[in-house]
Amino acid sequence: ARPRPDPLAVTDAAIRARIVQTCGARGPDKTCCPSDIARGLAEDWRALMPRVRAQAGYLAHEGRIEIRQNGQAVDIATARGPIRLALADH
């Protein structure tokens, strides 16, 4: 296995691409945890979590994904606690 980069070396574009890829791989009715995204991108994945949440918010604003809590779409700006990411219903 190749070493994963330092969290600071991971670009926002790479984070967004991984979010879309992971949500797409899960399918339309499934969700993923933001930590799944971070773990796949950096060894020190916890340091990447605020950026993963921020990029998820960007993608949700674009309408590409939904941010959910308890199965309901929520606004990332007001969501507190654990969230899940899913493909947007189109």
WOVENVEN-V70427 format. One record per pair of residues at least 24 apart in sequence whose C-alpha atoms are under 8 Angstrom apart, sorted by the first residue. I is the first residue (numbers start at 0). J is the second residue. Records with the same first field share a line. If there is no record, write none. Layout:
I: J, J
This chain:
2: 42
3: 40, 41, 42
4: 40, 41, 42
5: 41, 42, 43
6: 40, 41, 42, 43, 44, 46, 47
9: 40, 41
11: 50, 54
14: 40, 51, 54
15: 51, 54, 55, 58
18: 55, 84
19: 63, 64, 86
22: 84, 85, 86
23: 86
26: 86
27: 85, 86, 87, 88
28: 85, 86
29: 85
30: 83, 84, 85, 86
31: 83, 84, 85
32: 82, 83, 84
33: 82, 83, 84
55: 84
59: 87
62: 87
63: 87
